[in-house]
Amino acid sequence: MTRTTLLSSPVFALLLGMSAAAATSQAPAAGTQATPHQTTAAEAARFVGDWILTMQGPNGPGTFNLSVKVESEKVVGEISSEMLPKQAINDVTVDKESLVLSYSFDYQGNAVDAAVTLTPGTDGKVAAQISFAGGAYVMTGSATKKDAPK
């Protein structure tokens, strides 16, 4: 059975234990002044499209495909990687200038929460972060928008 470095690591086993506690609490991050809210199509317009997330975590690199789209006036997404199947994302919020896509996935019978955050920088680049199990494991990097087909 082949898994990504993240999923095969002892650190991920620790995440699973922590995810049960994190799953019961969905409180916003401490110190957040603006309350995150469900995003509108207009707020998400600059994020709509297909992205490649080039990430680095404590156990090494990872690459993810992220798609952000508007379906029936609702902003939704999908995330996948070479080793992980597509995962639908229906909880998309805006927190200040960042787009936050929250979802959970099953890992060996355990639900693990995850949140992808895209934050535009002043230099035109977009920073990316994926927080697993309420922040117990975090990957950071960049998001690059794929060219739209012509």
Secondary structure as GFF3:
##gff-version 3
##sequence-region A 1 150
A	DSSP	alpha_helix	5	8	.	.	.	ID=ss1
A	DSSP	alpha_helix	10	23	.	.	.	ID=ss2
A	DSSP	beta_strand	37	38	.	.	.	ID=ss3
A	DSSP	alpha_helix	41	44	.	.	.	ID=ss4
A	DSSP	three_ten_helix	45	47	.	.	.	ID=ss5
A	DSSP	beta_strand	49	57	.	.	.	ID=ss6
A	DSSP	beta_strand	60	71	.	.	.	ID=ss7
A	DSSP	beta_strand	74	80	.	.	.	ID=ss8
A	DSSP	beta_strand	87	89	.	.	.	ID=ss9
A	DSSP	beta_strand	91	95	.	.	.	ID=ss10
A	DSSP	beta_strand	98	107	.	.	.	ID=ss11
A	DSSP	beta_strand	110	120	.	.	.	ID=ss12
A	DSSP	beta_strand	126	132	.	.	.	ID=ss13
A	DSSP	three_ten_helix	133	135	.	.	.	ID=ss14
A	DSSP	beta_strand	137	145	.	.	.	ID=ss15
###
